[in-house]
Each structure stands twice: as structure tokens, then as C-alpha cells.
Amino acid sequence: MDYDVVIIGGSYAGMSAGMQLARARRSVLVIDAGLRRNRYATVSHGFLTQDGRPPDALAEEGRAQLQAYSTVEWLNAHAERAEQTEDGFLVSTVGNAQAVKSQRIVLAIGISDQLPDLPGLAERWGRSVFHCPYCHGYELQQGRIGVLASSPLSMHHALMLPDWGETTLFLNGSFAPDGEQQAALRARGVHVEEGLIGRLAGDKLDVVMKDGRIIALDGLFTMTRTHLGSPVAEQLGCALDETPMGMQIRTDASQATSVPGVFACGDAARLAGNVALAVGDGVMAGAAAHRSLMFGL
């Protein structure tokens, strides 16, 4: 079947893009593999009118609202191949020999997080170990906060988090702050822990140091390496940018990629991500895709 737009990725950005196109009465197919980045978190914060709601509830309600539009179809599948043709695009999914055709593509493919290799961290991700202070810092109630360093970029977390609580920077052998960085940390009241961490433990969050000390925390923040959630952007020839945390799809102010007719939104197309930003990006990408259909851009 032919569609006006195929949206690859059905999380918040993809659904938001789809909503704009559906309301413009365009035919839309959303292909979603069901791997939202925040699926490990129990609550979502910072999205006006939706603060404190479970992320899966937000996603389920968004999907129901989007699918109420008669021009929208949803396919639970993994998009494995996308290519440009003379008159549009072809998108293939795993296990389906028949490719679908579209005039435009919106990439809302998301990203995956490569977590630090520390025992006990992965099972606490999204619950007591986080990456975004704006999303999770307030609920720690100005308690004991840790920053697990992964590189000098972790200075950003360490200098931010004293606004949310008493902060300790765990260097864990990742880097040694220079004189200027040490002065900045002191000015913000950040304690620096130079010892090595053995593991994370406890019903809440205990940092077990290799020398046997146990440091109790209310929350721990760390930076991850990120990877695009699908290879389709590269297959289409979209320009990518290398960021300090991983690859990102290059877009302009309207969320258009370097490939005419292909738009990108959400975490795969911006450095900082949360639900509110993803929804906003999706609005822009969906509206821009509609304009390009109207005017043949």
C-alpha cells in the first residue's frame, strides 16, 4: 500500500508527528518496534499537564488518540531497510517481504543508552540511577546525590546537581579534574570521591567502594554513550553529526534532514531529550512533512 508518510518509531516524537499529519487528513503508517528509551522509568516529569504520570500510560494514551484518526495505521514491527526511489521511498520491515511505499519519511527512531559497566547499575537504571536532573532531580528531595563520572564531560552533571541536593562526584578512575575544574567543584560545594567503586547495592542505593566503604545515596546520575535506534538514517544517506555522547541525525530548524523528503525528530535528532522536547520536535517534523507534500518541496 502507498502512504503519504511513513513514520519510523512510535514513541512520543513519532506519535506527535503523526498527529499533525492525521489532522491534515494525510495517510500515515507508524512502524514501531516498542523500544521507548524511557521504558525503564516508573514516572515521567517535566511535561506540563502530565507531570508525574507513568511513561507507558502516556504512550498508551497517545497511541489511542492517534489511532482514532481514520487515516492512521499502526504496524508493530522493526523497520530494517529504507531506500529512496524515483517517486518516493520504500520501507521494509523484519519478517515482511512486501515493502511499503511513501512520499515522505519521518525518522523518530530514538536512541539506546550504553550504560557504564558497573555491577548493579543496569537493574537500577530509570529507578535510582538517572541521566537527566530536570526529569528526576526534584523527587530526590535535596537528598544525597551521586554523579558517576564516565569522562570529563561528567563535570556538567557535577556542577548542575548541587541545585538538587548534596552532591558527590565519584571519579571511579575515569579522569582527574584539573585545577580549574577542582576550583569550580569547590565553588559549588561538590565533594569529590577518588576511590574506585565495586558495585551498587541495597534496596535503595548504596555505593560499595572497593576498599569496603559503603556510601548511601538517594540517587545517582551518569552520562551514557548513545546509539541510534535504527540504521535507516544511514541507509537513506542522512548526514549525521558526531556528538560527545554519540551520533545524531543532522536536521535544520524545521526538522528536515539532509535528504529531501526525510524528516527526523526526538532523541535521535537532538542532544538533550525528554518527553516534552520530543513532542515539540514531532509537531515541527509532522507539520514540515505536510508542507513539503503540499508544495512539493
HUPEHU-V448371 format. One record per residue. N is the residue number from 1. RES is the residue in one small letter. OMEGA is omega in degrees with one decimal (none if undefined). Layout:
n->[N	N]
res->[RES	RES]
omega->[OMEGA	OMEGA]
This chain:
n->[1	2	3	4	5	6	7	8	9	10	11	12	13	14	15	16	17	18	19	20	21	22	23	24	25	26	27	28	29	30	31	32	33	34	35	36	37	38	39	40	41	42	43	44	45	46	47	48	49	50	51	52	53	54	55	56	57	58	59	60	61	62	63	64	65	66	67	68	69	70	71	72	73	74	75	76	77	78	79	80	81	82	83	84	85	86	87	88	89	90	91	92	93	94	95	96	97	98	99	100	101	102	103	104	105	106	107	108	109	110	111	112	113	114	115	116	117	118	119	120	121	122	123	124	125	126	127	128	129	130	131	132	133	134	135	136	137	138	139	140	141	142	143	144	145	146	147	148	149	150	151	152	153	154	155	156	157	158	159	160	161	162	163	164	165	166	167	168	169	170	171	172	173	174	175	176	177	178	179	180	181	182	183	184	185	186	187	188	189	190	191	192	193	194	195	196	197	198	199	200	201	202	203	204	205	206	207	208	209	210	211	212	213	214	215	216	217	218	219	220	221	222	223	224	225	226	227	228	229	230	231	232	233	234	235	236	237	238	239	240	241	242	243	244	245	246	247	248	249	250	251	252	253	254	255	256	257	258	259	260	261	262	263	264	265	266	267	268	269	270	271	272	273	274	275	276	277	278	279	280	281	282	283	284	285	286	287	288	289	290	291	292	293	294	295	296	297]
res->[m	d	y	d	v	v	i	i	g	g	s	y	a	g	m	s	a	g	m	q	l	a	r	a	r	r	s	v	l	v	i	d	a	g	l	r	r	n	r	y	a	t	v	s	h	g	f	l	t	q	d	g	r	p	p	d	a	l	a	e	e	g	r	a	q	l	q	a	y	s	t	v	e	w	l	n	a	h	a	e	r	a	e	q	t	e	d	g	f	l	v	s	t	v	g	n	a	q	a	v	k	s	q	r	i	v	l	a	i	g	i	s	d	q	l	p	d	l	p	g	l	a	e	r	w	g	r	s	v	f	h	c	p	y	c	h	g	y	e	l	q	q	g	r	i	g	v	l	a	s	s	p	l	s	m	h	h	a	l	m	l	p	d	w	g	e	t	t	l	f	l	n	g	s	f	a	p	d	g	e	q	q	a	a	l	r	a	r	g	v	h	v	e	e	g	l	i	g	r	l	a	g	d	k	l	d	v	v	m	k	d	g	r	i	i	a	l	d	g	l	f	t	m	t	r	t	h	l	g	s	p	v	a	e	q	l	g	c	a	l	d	e	t	p	m	g	m	q	i	r	t	d	a	s	q	a	t	s	v	p	g	v	f	a	c	g	d	a	a	r	l	a	g	n	v	a	l	a	v	g	d	g	v	m	a	g	a	a	a	h	r	s	l	m	f	g	l]
omega->[177.8	178.0	171.6	-176.6	167.1	176.6	179.5	-176.6	-175.1	173.6	-169.4	-179.4	-178.6	179.2	178.8	175.3	-179.9	-179.6	-179.5	-178.7	178.4	-179.6	171.7	177.1	174.7	178.8	-172.5	169.0	174.5	176.6	-173.0	180.0	174.8	-177.4	176.8	-179.3	-175.2	-178.0	179.8	-177.3	179.7	178.9	178.0	-178.0	172.4	179.2	-174.6	-176.7	-177.9	-174.8	176.8	179.7	175.9	-178.6	179.4	176.3	176.2	-178.3	-179.6	179.7	177.9	179.4	179.5	179.8	-179.4	-177.2	174.5	177.6	-170.7	-177.4	-176.5	170.7	-177.4	179.2	175.2	-175.9	176.8	177.7	-176.2	-176.6	173.7	-179.8	179.3	177.3	-179.6	-175.7	177.8	-174.8	172.2	178.3	179.6	178.1	180.0	176.5	-179.8	-176.1	-176.2	176.6	176.2	-178.2	175.7	175.6	-179.7	175.9	169.2	179.1	174.6	-166.8	177.6	178.8	171.7	-178.2	171.4	-172.8	172.7	-178.1	-179.0	-179.3	178.3	-177.0	-172.5	-177.4	177.5	-178.0	-179.7	-179.4	173.5	173.8	-169.5	173.8	-172.8	177.1	-179.6	-179.5	-169.0	-174.3	-174.0	-175.3	177.5	170.7	177.8	-179.3	-176.1	-174.2	175.8	170.7	176.5	-177.3	173.4	179.0	175.3	177.7	179.4	172.9	-179.8	176.9	-174.3	-178.9	177.2	-161.8	174.1	174.1	-178.8	179.6	178.8	-165.9	173.6	175.6	177.6	-177.5	175.5	176.3	-174.0	177.0	177.9	179.7	177.2	-175.4	-180.0	178.8	178.4	179.2	179.1	178.8	177.9	-178.9	179.9	177.8	-178.5	173.4	-179.9	176.8	-174.9	-176.7	-180.0	179.7	175.8	-177.2	169.7	-175.5	174.0	177.6	176.9	177.1	173.5	173.2	-178.9	-178.8	-179.0	177.4	175.7	178.1	176.0	-178.4	-177.6	179.4	170.6	177.9	-178.9	179.1	177.9	175.8	-180.0	164.1	-177.6	179.4	177.4	-174.5	-178.3	177.1	-170.9	178.5	178.0	179.1	-179.8	-179.7	179.0	176.2	178.3	176.4	175.1	178.2	179.0	-177.0	179.6	-178.1	-179.6	177.3	180.0	177.5	173.0	-175.6	178.6	-179.5	175.1	175.8	177.8	179.9	179.9	179.2	179.5	-179.8	-178.9	-178.0	179.3	-172.3	-179.8	-174.7	176.3	-178.1	-177.5	-177.0	164.5	-173.7	-177.5	178.8	179.4	179.4	178.7	177.2	179.9	176.3	-178.6	-178.3	179.7	179.8	179.7	176.6	177.8	179.0	-178.8	175.6	-179.3	-170.3	177.2	-177.5	none]
